[in-house]
Amino acid sequence: MARISLFLPLASCLLLLAASPAFSSNYEGEALCAFKSRLSDPNNVLQSWDQSLVNPCTWFHVTCDSQNHVIRLDLGNSNITGTLGPELARLKHLQYLELYRNNFEGKIPDLLGNLKSLISMDLYENQLEGDIPKSLSKLKSLRFMRLNNNKLTGSIPRELATLSNLKVLDFSNNDLCGTIPVDGPFSTFPSQSFENNKRLNGPELLGLASYDFGC
């Protein structure tokens, strides 16, 4: 029965998209519709997400630019449960991904590294697990990355040290291991950005220990 109930919102969404020629060509609306089908929304935060509209720019919690491209998704502190799907990577103009203080679980999709316009990624205070994807190093416009207070494991990808625009980073309160990078923007982040990761061993000693030492 649970499998059927999850299928019905997606089937309804696809039928509405097929019935609306204008909307069927809107890949961003389709992507958000697919994302919604993954979620449990007890507070009806997504009630305004009407798939029959031409585009999602009139939906609450969605902001578009003058070209009707989705540039911001604001669902922080919304009591939403679900997973992050690869369809989010289709929002190629997205600048702000604000999904903090919810109950998102599962892994961070590798494909989020394709969001080349992203400035802020706020996924803190959820139930996300698994590794921090190396693909996030492709987000060259990123200034804010807050993944704290989740259940993330593994080492901190050294590739993230190439994010020269990164100003704020918080990986605290996870289960990360290995050592903390010292190159690039990591030289500016305070120790509080990494605290309460019991298996994280502090700044790496270049040439003396593997970056994933202790993992």
N, C-alpha and C positions, 0 to 999 in steps of 0.2 A: 504493500500500500504506500509506503514512504517513497519508493522508487517512482510510482505513478504520480504522486503528488508533486514530486520535483520535476517530472516531465511536462506536466500540464502548463505551468507558466511559460516554459520555453516554447512549447508547441503553439500556445496562444500568441506569443510574441512573433513567431515566425509567420503565422497566418496573417497577422495584422500588417507585417512588413510586406508580405506578398500582395496584399490587397491595396497597398498604397504605392503607386509607381514612384512618386516623388521621394518617399521615405526609403524605398527599397534600395535606392542608390546612395543613401547616407550611411556610409560604413561606420561612422562614429556612433550613430544611433543604434545600429545593429550590435556594435561592440558593447555598448552600455546595457543594451537589452540582454545580451548573453551574460554579462556580469551580474545583472540583477537576478537572473534565474538561478544563480549560485547561492543567493543570500536568503537568510531568514531575517525578517524585518518586523519585529513585534510592535514597534511604535509607528509603523506606516510612514517612515521618513521618506520612502521612495514612492509614495502614493501619486505624486505629480508626474512620474515618469510614464507618460502616455505615449505608447509606441505608434499611435495613429497620426501623430503630428509630423510635420515635414522634417523637422530636425529637433535635437534635444536641447536647444538653446533656451527654451522657456521652462525647462524642468528646474525644480528647486535643487540646489546643491551642485548645479552645473553652470559654469561660466564660459561664454564664448567670446571670441574676438570679433572684429567688424566683418570678417569673412565667414562668420558662422562656424568657425573651427573651435572645438572644445579645447580650452586652455587650462581649465581648473576643475578639479573634482573635490568637493568639500563634504566629506562624510564623517568627520571627526566626532567622537563622543555621541554616537547614534545608536548604540546598543544593537549593532548588526553582527550577525554570526555568519560565517561562510569562509570560502577560500578565495585567494587571488588567482585569477585565471589568465591565460596567455592573451585573451581578447583585449586586455587593457593595453597591450603593446600596439594595438591598432589606433590608439589615440595619439597619432604621431605629432600633433601640435601641442600636446599637454605640457604645461609648465609647472603645475602644482598638483601633487598627488597627496591629499590630506585624508588619511584613513585611520588616524590615531584614536586610541581609547575605545576600541571595539573588541570583538571576539573573533577576529580573523585568525585562522589556523592554517596548518600546512606550510608549504615552502614558498619562498619568494620566487616567482617565475624568472627564469633566465632571460626571457624575452623582454622584461622591463628595461633591459639594457639598450633596447632599440628606441627608447623615448628620448631622442637626441635633444629635444628642446627643454627637457625637465630642469627646473631650477630648485625645486624643493620636493623631497621625498620624506614624508612624515608617517611612519608606520609604527610608532612607539605605542607601548601599552596594549599589546594584543597577545596572541598565543602562537605566533609564528615560530617555526622550527626549521632545522636543517642548516645548511651552510649559507653564508652571504655570497651571492653569485659573483663570480669574477667579471661577468658581463657588465656589471654596474660601472666598471671603469670606463665604459664607452660614453658615459653621461658627462660630457666635457663642459656643459653649461651648469652643472649641479653646484649649488652653493650651500644647501642644507640637507643633511642626511641624518635622520634621527630614527634609529632602529632599537632604541633602548627598551628595557622591560618586556622582552619576549623570551623565547626559549631557543635562541639561535646557538648553534654549535659550530665546531670547526675553527680553523685559523682565519685571521683577518687577511683577505686577499692583498698581496703586495701591489697588484695592479692599481688599487685605489690611490696609491701615492702619486699617480699621474694626473689626478683631478686637481689641476692648479687653481681652479675657481672655488674650491670647497672651503667655506669659511666656518661652518658649524658642523660638527660630527658628534654623535652620541651613540655608543655601543654598550653602555653600562647595563648592568642587571640582565645578563644573558649567561650562557655557559660556553663562552669562547675560550680557545686554548692557543698555545703557541706564544709568540711574542708580538709586541706592538711595533709597527713600522716607524721609522724615524725620518724617512725621506719626504720631500714635498710638503704638502700642507700638514702632515702628521707632526711635524716639528713644532707646530703652533697650538696643537690641541691640548687642553689641560688633562691632568690625570683623572679627573672626575668623568671624563668621556669614556673611560674604560673600567671604572671601578665595579666591584661585585661580579667579576668573572673569575671564579676561584681557580681556574686552570690557565689563566692568562699570566704570563711571567714577566711583564714589564717590557720596557724598550729593548729591542733586539741589539745584540752586540755584533756588529757587522763582521763576518768572517770567523766568528768564534762559535756560533751555534746556529742551527737551522731555524728558519723563521717559524716552522711548525713544531719546534721543540716542546715537548710536554703534551702533544695532542695524542 
